Amino acid sequence: MKRTIMALAAAWSGLLLAVAGCAASRMLADTDDLKQFPLPSSIAGDPPKSGMRYWRRPFERLPYTVRQDGNSYVTVIQPPRGGVEFWANEWGEAGATQRTVFVRRGPAIGKLGEPETVFDGTLINDVPDLKDPQRLAPGRGFTRTTMLLDPQEGYVLMTCVCPEYLPGSAPLLPALVVSKTGAPGTWTYMGKLKGDPEKEARKRWETTKTYIWSDGGPILRLSDGRWRIYLNGFGKKLSALDSDTLAGPWKFLRDAQGQIRELLPDLPTGGVWANVLRLNERDWHLWLTDTYPPQAIWHYHSMDGLNWSRFGRQPEITRATVGQRPIKCLRCYYDPSQDEIIGLLAVWDSRPGGGKCWCPYISRMPAKRRP
């Protein structure tokens, strides 16, 4: 009898694996995916054969409709009044009025309402047209958005602004937008960051005639009241800025030689789209993508937000986890009700109505997990 039960269990397990295999095959990258986002011959580090490690379950697509440009630079906030807010930016094709920041609200991450646009690119007043500097760029907009809900300041959006989406041929620089309530019509554009970022951008142009293209990371309030921003694009894979106030001046953390401090000296790749999650003052996590086209996502851990070490074997996620389809960045937040880290992975997938865009996929990791 026992052998019969074990045989049936084994058969059922095999059936489940076969079904899973069929499901995975439907998720494989197609010819267009591989042409637009080619695969490398090898990936640095110790990539997992399955495409993923440390996460509890495979990443699954969130059930609501994405917008025109997809949702990749997303932030999930759990406000004190309850529920969930999903913040993201959209890069439409018709210029500044379609370069928007929007929010979806709902009782849970899988039960969000329709998007509400809170402001658009016309709010930007310090990004000139490259061809006619006397006027504002008609295509100016926001990208790389991350939102913070601060008890004193309210909603603080860390973003990057540019005259048009032209990597290498236009500047992309960090900026801030704030609102006490988060409601449409209440937002103030504070402009591009004052201090070291503007000095470094000016120096780059004067010495090399090239632009800084910065992938801004999150903004955090430190325990002593100061502010910190993580980003790249200023000659380092990952750097940090501190300021006593949101208005600045913002100063790069520097090494003993006075150079901008490199926070990830052992990262074997370039590093883009950094996302820092602070669980407490002694427990910081960082995820960032390796390069472009994106192939893998690396995970680091720190006890102070400055000295980082790899979270076990890395990279943590590769395209193999979604059938070699393109991936972009991973944005994470903490769910205290489950004591879990929730990860939202941007995956290139079909858009309702045709075409493809970056779609948010979700998985979970125990917050107290150590590799």
C-alpha positions in Angstrom: 0.0 0.0 0.0 2.8 2.4 1.0 4.6 1.6 -2.3 1.4 2.3 -4.2 1.0 5.7 -2.5 4.6 6.6 -3.2 4.3 5.6 -6.8 1.1 7.7 -7.2 2.9 10.6 -5.6 5.8 10.3 -7.9 3.5 10.1 -10.9 1.6 13.2 -9.8 4.8 15.1 -9.2 6.0 14.2 -12.7 2.7 15.4 -14.1 3.0 18.7 -12.3 6.6 19.2 -13.6 5.4 18.4 -17.1 2.6 21.0 -16.8 5.1 23.5 -15.4 7.4 22.8 -18.3 4.6 23.4 -20.8 3.8 26.7 -19.0 7.4 27.7 -19.1 7.7 26.9 -22.9 4.9 29.4 -23.6 7.0 32.1 -21.9 10.0 31.7 -24.1 11.6 34.6 -25.8 10.6 34.9 -29.5 12.8 35.9 -32.5 11.9 39.6 -32.2 12.8 39.6 -28.4 16.2 38.0 -29.1 16.9 40.4 -32.0 16.1 43.5 -30.0 17.6 42.2 -26.7 20.3 39.7 -27.7 21.7 37.2 -25.3 25.4 37.2 -24.3 27.7 34.2 -24.7 28.3 34.3 -21.0 27.2 36.1 -17.8 29.6 37.3 -15.2 29.7 35.8 -11.7 27.8 32.6 -10.8 24.4 32.8 -12.6 21.8 30.3 -11.4 20.9 27.6 -13.9 17.2 28.1 -13.2 17.5 31.9 -13.6 16.7 32.7 -10.0 17.8 32.1 -6.4 16.6 33.2 -3.0 13.1 34.1 -4.1 10.2 31.9 -2.9 8.4 31.5 -6.2 8.8 32.2 -9.9 8.0 35.8 -10.8 4.4 36.1 -12.0 2.7 38.9 -13.9 0.5 41.3 -12.0 -3.1 41.1 -13.1 -3.9 44.6 -14.2 -3.4 46.4 -17.5 -0.2 48.3 -18.0 -0.1 51.7 -19.6 1.4 52.7 -23.0 5.0 52.7 -22.0 4.8 49.9 -19.5 5.8 50.0 -15.8 9.4 49.5 -15.0 10.5 52.3 -12.7 7.9 51.6 -10.0 7.6 52.3 -6.3 5.1 50.7 -3.9 4.1 52.6 -0.8 2.0 51.5 2.1 0.6 54.7 3.6 -0.3 54.9 7.3 -4.0 55.0 6.4 -3.7 51.5 4.9 -3.8 50.1 1.4 -1.2 50.2 -1.3 0.0 52.9 -3.7 1.8 52.0 -6.9 3.8 54.9 -8.4 5.4 55.0 -11.8 6.2 57.2 -14.8 5.1 56.9 -18.3 7.0 58.0 -21.4 4.4 58.8 -24.1 5.2 59.7 -27.7 3.6 63.2 -27.9 6.0 65.2 -25.8 6.0 66.7 -22.4 2.2 66.4 -21.8 2.6 62.6 -22.1 5.7 62.2 -20.0 3.7 61.7 -16.8 3.9 60.4 -13.3 0.9 58.4 -12.1 -0.4 56.4 -9.2 -2.6 53.4 -8.8 -4.3 52.8 -5.4 -5.9 49.8 -3.9 -6.2 47.5 -0.9 -3.4 45.2 -2.1 -0.7 45.0 -4.7 -2.8 42.6 -6.9 -6.0 44.7 -6.5 -5.1 48.2 -7.7 -7.4 50.7 -9.3 -7.1 52.6 -12.5 -4.1 55.0 -12.9 -4.4 58.6 -11.9 -2.0 61.1 -13.5 -0.7 63.6 -10.9 1.6 65.7 -13.1 3.4 65.7 -16.5 6.6 67.0 -18.1 5.3 70.5 -18.4 6.1 70.9 -14.7 9.8 70.9 -15.6 11.3 74.4 -16.0 15.0 73.9 -16.2 15.5 71.5 -19.2 16.2 73.6 -22.4 15.9 72.4 -25.9 19.3 71.3 -27.1 18.8 72.9 -30.5 17.3 76.1 -29.1 18.4 76.8 -25.5 16.2 79.9 -25.3 13.1 77.7 -25.0 12.2 74.7 -22.8 12.5 71.3 -24.6 9.1 70.3 -25.9 9.9 66.6 -25.2 11.2 67.1 -21.7 10.1 64.4 -19.2 10.6 62.3 -16.1 12.1 58.8 -15.9 13.9 56.6 -13.3 11.2 57.6 -10.8 11.3 56.5 -7.1 8.8 57.7 -4.5 9.3 58.3 -0.8 6.5 59.1 1.7 8.2 61.1 4.4 6.4 61.9 7.7 7.5 65.6 7.6 7.8 66.4 3.9 5.1 64.2 2.4 5.7 62.7 -1.0 9.2 63.2 -2.3 9.9 61.9 -5.9 13.4 61.2 -6.9 13.6 61.3 -10.7 15.8 62.1 -13.6 14.9 64.6 -16.3 16.0 65.0 -19.9 15.1 67.0 -23.0 14.3 63.9 -24.9 15.1 60.2 -24.5 18.4 60.1 -26.4 21.0 58.1 -24.3 24.5 59.6 -25.0 23.1 62.5 -27.0 21.3 64.3 -24.3 21.8 64.9 -20.6 19.9 62.9 -18.0 20.2 64.4 -14.6 18.7 63.9 -11.1 15.9 66.1 -9.9 13.2 66.3 -7.2 9.4 66.8 -7.1 7.5 67.2 -3.9 3.9 67.3 -2.6 2.4 67.2 0.9 -0.6 65.1 -0.1 0.3 63.5 -3.4 -2.8 64.8 -5.1 -2.9 66.3 -8.6 -2.3 70.0 -8.6 -0.2 70.0 -5.4 3.2 69.1 -6.8 6.3 71.4 -6.8 9.2 70.8 -9.1 12.4 71.6 -7.1 14.6 71.3 -10.2 17.8 69.5 -10.9 19.9 68.8 -7.8 22.0 71.7 -6.7 25.6 71.3 -5.7 27.9 68.6 -6.8 25.7 67.0 -9.5 25.4 70.3 -11.4 29.1 71.0 -11.0 30.1 67.5 -12.3 27.7 67.8 -15.2 29.1 71.2 -16.2 32.7 69.9 -15.8 32.0 66.9 -18.0 30.6 69.1 -20.8 33.5 71.6 -20.6 36.2 69.0 -20.6 34.8 66.3 -22.9 31.8 67.8 -24.7 29.8 64.8 -23.5 26.7 64.5 -21.3 26.1 62.7 -18.1 23.4 60.1 -18.4 22.5 59.3 -14.8 20.2 56.5 -13.6 18.9 57.9 -10.4 18.2 55.5 -7.5 16.0 56.0 -4.4 16.0 58.9 -2.0 16.1 58.1 1.8 15.9 60.0 5.0 18.8 59.1 7.3 18.4 58.6 11.1 20.1 62.0 11.8 17.6 63.8 9.5 19.9 64.2 6.5 18.9 63.0 3.0 20.7 60.5 0.8 20.3 59.6 -2.9 22.0 56.7 -4.7 22.8 56.9 -8.4 25.3 56.2 -11.2 26.4 58.1 -14.3 29.0 60.3 -12.6 32.0 58.0 -13.3 31.1 55.3 -10.8 28.9 52.1 -10.8 27.2 53.3 -7.7 27.7 56.6 -5.8 25.8 58.4 -3.0 24.8 62.0 -2.4 24.0 63.5 1.0 22.3 66.8 1.9 21.0 68.5 5.0 17.9 69.7 3.1 16.0 68.7 -0.1 17.0 72.0 -1.6 20.7 71.1 -1.3 23.5 71.6 -1.8 24.0 67.9 -2.5 27.5 66.5 -2.0 28.9 63.3 -3.2 30.5 61.0 -0.7 34.2 60.9 -1.5 37.2 58.7 -0.9 40.4 59.7 0.8 41.8 61.2 -2.5 38.7 63.4 -2.9 37.2 61.4 -5.7 33.6 60.3 -5.8 33.4 57.2 -3.8 32.8 53.9 -5.6 30.3 51.9 -3.5 30.5 48.6 -5.5 34.2 48.1 -6.4 33.8 44.3 -6.8 30.9 44.5 -9.2 32.2 42.9 -12.5 29.8 44.7 -14.7 28.6 48.3 -15.3 25.6 48.5 -13.0 22.4 50.4 -13.8 19.0 51.1 -12.2 20.1 50.7 -8.6 17.3 50.2 -6.0 18.1 50.4 -2.2 15.8 49.0 0.4 16.5 49.8 4.1 14.8 47.4 6.5 16.4 49.0 9.5 19.7 50.9 10.3 21.7 47.6 10.2 19.9 45.9 7.4 20.2 47.4 3.9 19.6 45.7 0.5 20.6 46.8 -3.0 19.6 45.3 -6.3 20.9 46.6 -9.7 21.0 45.4 -13.3 24.3 44.5 -14.9 24.3 46.3 -18.2 22.3 47.1 -21.3 20.7 45.1 -22.9 19.9 43.8 -19.4 20.9 40.2 -18.7 21.2 39.8 -14.9 20.3 41.4 -11.6 22.7 41.5 -8.7 21.9 41.7 -5.0 24.1 43.3 -2.3 23.7 43.7 1.4 25.1 46.3 3.9 25.0 47.1 7.6 25.4 50.9 7.1 24.3 51.7 3.5 27.8 52.4 2.4 29.9 49.2 2.7 28.3 46.6 0.5 28.9 42.8 0.0 27.3 40.3 -2.3 24.2 38.6 -1.0 25.5 35.1 -1.3 26.0 33.8 -4.8 25.5 36.4 -7.5 23.9 37.3 -9.9 20.5 36.5 -8.3 18.2 36.7 -11.4 18.9 36.2 -15.1 16.6 36.1 -18.1 16.4 32.3 -17.8 13.8 32.7 -15.1 11.3 34.0 -17.7 12.3 31.8 -20.6 15.1 34.2 -21.8 12.6 37.0 -22.3 14.1 40.5 -21.8 14.2 41.8 -18.2 15.0 45.3 -17.1 15.2 46.2 -13.4 14.0 45.0 -10.0 12.2 47.3 -7.5 11.6 46.0 -4.0 9.6 47.0 -0.9 9.0 45.5 2.5 5.6 44.1 3.5 5.5 44.1 7.4 2.3 42.1 7.5 4.1 39.0 6.0 7.7 40.0 7.0 8.6 39.7 3.4 10.5 41.6 0.7 8.3 42.0 -2.4 10.1 42.3 -5.7 8.7 43.8 -8.9 10.7 42.6 -11.9 10.2 44.5 -15.2 9.7 41.9 -18.0 9.2 42.5 -21.7 5.8 41.1 -22.4 2.6 41.5 -24.5 0.6 44.7 -24.1 -3.2 44.5 -24.2 -4.2 45.6 -27.6 -1.0 44.6 -29.3 2.7 45.2 -29.1 5.0 44.7 -26.1 6.2 46.8 -23.2 7.8 46.4 -19.7 5.3 44.7 -17.4 5.7 44.2 -13.6 6.1 40.6 -12.4 6.0 39.8 -8.7 7.7 37.5 -6.3 8.6 37.3 -2.5 11.6 36.8 -0.3 11.7 36.2 3.5 13.0 39.5 4.9 15.2 37.7 7.5 16.7 35.4 4.9 20.4 35.1 4.7 22.2 33.2 1.9 
